[in-house]
Amino acid sequence: MRAPFFSAKLFYSDPCAVMAKEPGHSFTFSRTGRSRLSLRHSDAPTRVKSRKPGRRAPQMRPTLNFGRIALFFITLLTLSALLSLHLLPDKVALRIGDVSDSDIRALRTTSYVDQLSTEQLREEAAARAETAYTSVPYAASEADQTIQDICAHLRRERALPTPSAQHVAALLRQQVGVMIAKSAQLTPLLQDTTAGYHIDQAERVMRAAVHSALENEIRDDHPADLTRARDEVTVKISASMLPRSYIPAVTSLATAAVHSNRARDDRRTEAAREAERRLVAPQVNRIFTGDLVVRRGETVTAATIDKLRALGLQNPRLDPVMIASVSLLVAMLLCLVCLYLARYYPRVYTSTKILVLLSVLVTLCILGLKLGDTVLGVRLSGSQYGYVGMLCVAATGMLISALVNPRLALLITALLAAQSGFILGDDLRFCIMTLLSTLVGIYAVSDIRTRSDVVRAAAALSLVNVALALVVGKIENDSWVDIQRAALWAIGSGVLSVALFSLGAALFERLFGITTHLGLLELSDPNRPLLQKFCQLAPGTYTHSVMVGNLAVTACEAVGADALLCRVGAYYHDLGKMRRPEFFIENQLGGSNIHNKLNPSLSALVLTAHVKEGLEIAEEERLPQIIKDFISQHHGTSLIRYFYHQQTLFDGGDSAPGLEQQFRYSGPKPQSRETAILMLADSVEAASRTLDKPTLGRIEDLVDQIISTHLGDGQLDECDLTLRDLRGIRDAFVHLLGGMLHSRIEYPDALKPAPGKTDKNGPIDKPADERLLVAEVQEDAAVGDPNSVAA
């Protein structure tokens, strides 16, 4: 059994270590086989070590700052304005009462509320509402008092020596408020000798007749009720036992005492009418594509304006309540996205640059939805406008996926798809189609590696758009002609969205310093002048970089890291060696080693300088920051062991205080999985060249030793590699190096091929049996040793 290849103690106190367990536990990593790493618990007592210099502190929860707050409100105001305000002037400048000078037809199918018909129906319903009344208090007692006052005046006037009917009529009009049309009717009551008795009888009859009439409803706004009541009083008095000569006067006096006993309640009446109005639903009419909205020479009415506004040909008036509602909705959506970012993507949330990019992309998407037909320079129908909305949202989703994060793109584009339905007049079909189309676009561009992938993304998106147009068209019962026209627009929307994505990716990459896979593909081109110069000045280092890239890509694919990024980083990580290539052994081509003439500390200084010089070259060539990270982090703060030991021997075997720090790279340590993998691949590739007669076992031991050294030195403390990742990286290195460094069998002198033509069994000028022997020897060598790898 082989000895453990490395041991290290890791503690929960450092959350950035490659593995975290319970506090106070330590673990020993041992190799139990040639292709696996195992984890073994150690029962030995442990102590918590202090944090090493340069090790990351535990991550703090993201907090608000002025930049993010300002960006939030700027985005809120911008989006609210775009969604609320109407940016385009009226396309049809018609007002009520104008005469149209041309025929205007509907360019799309839409629904609208017929305000005129709705108001008519509501007024009809309000008119049918019952009028509310309240009882007039003391109506009967007031009538009794009027009758009593009338009779009192009659008695006083009759007691005079010369009673006058005209005088009594005037008194009644002035003091009681009773109008007598013919004062002569009062003469019998005033001059008859028996009138005194009959006045008392007339009073009783009037009271009874008036009370009977007041038992019924007499409404103050219905004259017929009062006429009916007075007619009833007239009938009752006529049927009484009074003398016939008294009947006209008593009837006039009694009817004058009758008044309404029910008063109209305007407040309750209006409330009842308003309730009836609310019960009437808005009258929704539908305009179909091609319908004639206004004829030439026709006078524009309110109904015509409703149709024009529904078709988007006239902008409605701004409603403050609507603007406030839209602003509140936008604020809620922005808060949701911010909370989501702070919770699941803290690096995005704390990066003001990325937040500005997201704000710009979303704003441009909404602006494209509002101004789509103007940008294209054509008048669009409703369905065509919907495909423009699909184009804008899909392009935005793909840009967020490529520039920021695919999962974040799913959330934002889902919200944008819902907003597109709001902007397009609550058309649910385009809300669904936009969402599905964008999801396909995000998936199509999430892993673009070559230019042909862009073409495939455009084809995939166009096919899905066509399928959605067919399915949704059948669900909506569209005609076959409309479905065909929609399919053409769907293809155009897919192609243009990918084209817009490509253009936007190239633009925003430079503006915001973000490198996408498309940018990485450009950087990986070996014909770039920088790489050509690198190959010419330092051919050995260039070859080493290519080999490191192959190792790193294999390891990235094994653990799910970004293989393309790691390959490009490998190509450029040793750019600094271009300045002094002769100081690096891979470029000395078998000549004398210049370091034999230098002091070890000076040699170390030259070696560490290639990191700084590489960053200088990267600045001159304007390489993106993500590539500069590979240059600065591929050695971390590791120790240049060879020259360090040379210096200690030069100093007599003892190292002076601080000597080790002089022989370390300046760092920083790898901050990402990709830069950490490149560090390991760089060390493994360089060390593998020293193996003499490499076998699988020696390769495993070499890889184990290098991983152990870097892990024990703390170089992997600040990246996100786990133990599972290290196992995968180790197996990938062993597998690839086993194929690269396989050993060849030595041909016996008798079997060495002579110069000349050869075939798969050896030189053709050898005997056939001898060439067959060579092939058999090679085959036996390949399958006879289980530790060997066939060439």
HUTAFEN-V605174 format. One record per helix or strand. SS is the DSSP state (h for helix, s for strand). FROM is the first residue (numbers start at 1). LEN is the number of residues. If there is no record, write none. Layout:
<<SS	FROM	LEN> <SS	FROM	LEN>>
//
This chain:
<<s	27	4> <s	38	4> <h	66	19> <s	99	1> <s	104	2> <s	110	4> <h	115	14> <s	133	3> <h	139	20> <h	165	12> <h	183	9> <h	195	20> <s	219	1> <h	223	16> <h	244	13> <s	262	3> <h	266	14> <s	284	4> <s	292	3> <s	299	1> <h	302	9> <h	320	25> <h	346	4> <h	352	19> <h	372	5> <h	382	22> <h	406	18> <h	428	18> <h	451	25> <h	480	33> <h	517	7> <h	529	9> <h	539	21> <h	563	10> <h	575	4> <h	581	3> <h	585	3> <h	594	4> <h	600	21> <h	625	9> <s	639	1> <h	641	10> <h	659	4> <s	664	1> <h	673	16> <h	696	17> <h	723	18> <h	749	3> <s	758	2> <s	762	2> <h	768	17>>
//
